[in-house]
Amino acid sequence: MNMKRLYRSLTDRKLGGVCAGVGEYLDVDPTVVRLLVVIVAIATALVPVFLGYVIAWIIIPEAPRVSST
């Protein structure tokens, strides 16, 4: 059984790659994830989403780099 791993994106990042990584993990367009984060941030006065994003940025590892050799 091959488990899917959650990684921050190395290629499609706007800030830390968290939203793109979640989008790749869930097979959803990263733009949709980014829009949901913005909507939730506005609805919750920014602070909880900002803290959650920073914590995710620290905890979620970057995707492994693929060597082209």
N, C-alpha and C positions, 0 to 999 in steps of 0.2 A: 504494500500500500504506500503510495507516494503522496505525502502530505504537502499541501500548498503552504508556502511561507510568506509572511508579510514583510516587505522591505520598502524602504524609502526609495523613490525613483532617482536614478542618476541622470536620466536624459530628459524627462518631462517635469522639471521642477521650476516653480515660481519663487518659492522661498526655501523650504527645507525638503521638498519632495514627498511630504507626508500625504497630501491629498491625491497625488498621482499614484503613490504606492497603494493607497486604499482602493483607488479606482481600478488598478491592475489586479489587485487581490479579489475584488468583487466582480470583475469583468464588466465594469461600468466606465463610461467616459469620465476622465478626471475632471472635466469642466463641470459636470453634474455634481460631483463631490464638492468641488470648490464653491459652487452656487449654494449648495445645502449648508456648507460651513458658514458662508456669509449670512444667509438667512437666519440660521440659529444664533450666530453671533449678535446680530442686530436685535433679535427677540430676547436675548438674555443679557443685554447690556455689555457685550464684548468680553468681560473679564473671564467667565468660566471657559469659553471657547478658546480664548488666548492662552490661558493656563493649560488647558488640555492639549492644544497644539504644541506648545513648548515641551510639555512632558512627553508627548508622542515623538517629537523630534529627537529627544534625548534617548528614549527607550528603543525605538524601532531602528534596527541596523540598516545601513545602506545596502543596496543590492550588490552582489558580488560583481566585480569587474571582469569582463570577458576579454581575454587576451586575443589579439588578432594574429598571433604568430603560429 
